[in-house]
Amino acid sequence: MARISGRSVTLVAKFVAVFMIAGVIAGVIAAHFIQTAVRPSTSEPVSAPAPGSGPGQDIYAARLRKDEQSLDRGVLTYSPIGSLKTAAKTQFEVVVTDVGRGPQHARLTEYNGMTVYQQDVPTGGIVGVHIVGCENLTCQQQSSPKQPVLVRGDSATWDWQITAGMPGPAKITLRVDTYDQGSEQTLHEEIFRVNAEVMPSPVYKTQQRRKVIAGMAKGIVGDIVTIGSVATAILAIGGVAGWVVANRRKQSKTNRRKKDTGNQAPGSRIGTWQASNMPSCADHKSVRRLVRVWSTPRASSCQTKTPRL
């Protein structure tokens, strides 16, 4: 009985193993048939979704569109600048008002002394107003750049201090953003420009006249210095030229005298013998030393015999 029991156990184990192997094979075959049935009949490859697309991106885009459509209409007004004097300061103000939904019945160009921007500025959320360009002006913001304008009747105000620059045209460039709820995502953006003109003030005119006078005085001083230098040079040249002329005149006179002496006619001068120690005509003393002198003939009060040598 013990042997029979051992054989039975072995047979049962073999049967169970064969049954398990058959079950695994059947499962693999069934899975293969299932995949074949589910696979598309076309042989074209299935393309991967493009970056930024897919169910998540579509949902996000749909939500943004829905948020934008849910915004109210807004009206923006700003204080006109017109013309400013140089270095003058003025306040520039922008107001955004929520006017609710629905069509716009009338268009205004001015409201409460302020200019009306003719395009819609969506409200019903957070609105930001920034000056992104300030030409020939100095713009100093005095309010928060982002403010809530949530429901119909709400409004927000933005202020800047404007300082005029040099005479000429001036310009302010404004950007208005309406943000999505709780994020920095912009749902709508408007950019527009406000023109102005800077005129010269009396103080500026006086300063410019002083600068012109100072420039002219500086130029005159420079001219005087230049003229003085030229005059000094002219005087120096004149002095040298005068010395040369005087020297030439002196030399010419000397040459002329020498020439006149050489060309004098014979007999114009008489050769005489004079005694160096001849006191007078009356003494008639013997002459100790005779000197021959050429001189111009002149009248004599006495007759003197010329001794022969």
Sequence and secondary structure as in RCSB ss.txt:
>XXXX:A:sequence
MARISGRSVTLVAKFVAVFMIAGVIAGVIAAHFIQTAVRPSTSEPVSAPAPGSGPGQDIYAARLRKDEQSLDRGV
LTYSPIGSLKTAAKTQFEVVVTDVGRGPQHARLTEYNGMTVYQQDVPTGGIVGVHIVGCENLTCQQQSSPKQPVL
VRGDSATWDWQITAGMPGPAKITLRVDTYDQGSEQTLHEEIFRVNAEVMPSPVYKTQQRRKVIAGMAKGIVGDIV
TIGSVATAILAIGGVAGWVVANRRKQSKTNRRKKDTGNQAPGSRIGTWQASNMPSCADHKSVRRLVRVWSTPRAS
SCQTKTPRL
>XXXX:A:secstr
 HHHHHHHHHHHHHHHHHHHHHHHHHHHHHHHHHHHHHS S  S      TT SHHHHHHHHHHHHHHHT BEEE
EEE   EEEETT EEEEEEEEEEEESS      SEETTEEE SS   BSEEEEEEEEEEESEEEEE S SEEEE 
STT EEEEEEEEEE SSEEEEEEEEEEEE TTSS EEEEEEEEEEEEEE  HHHHHHHHHHHHHHHHHHHHHHHH
HHHHHHHHHHHHHHHHHHHHHHHHHHHHHHHHHHHHHT  TTSSEEEEEETT   TTT    S EEEEEE     
SS       
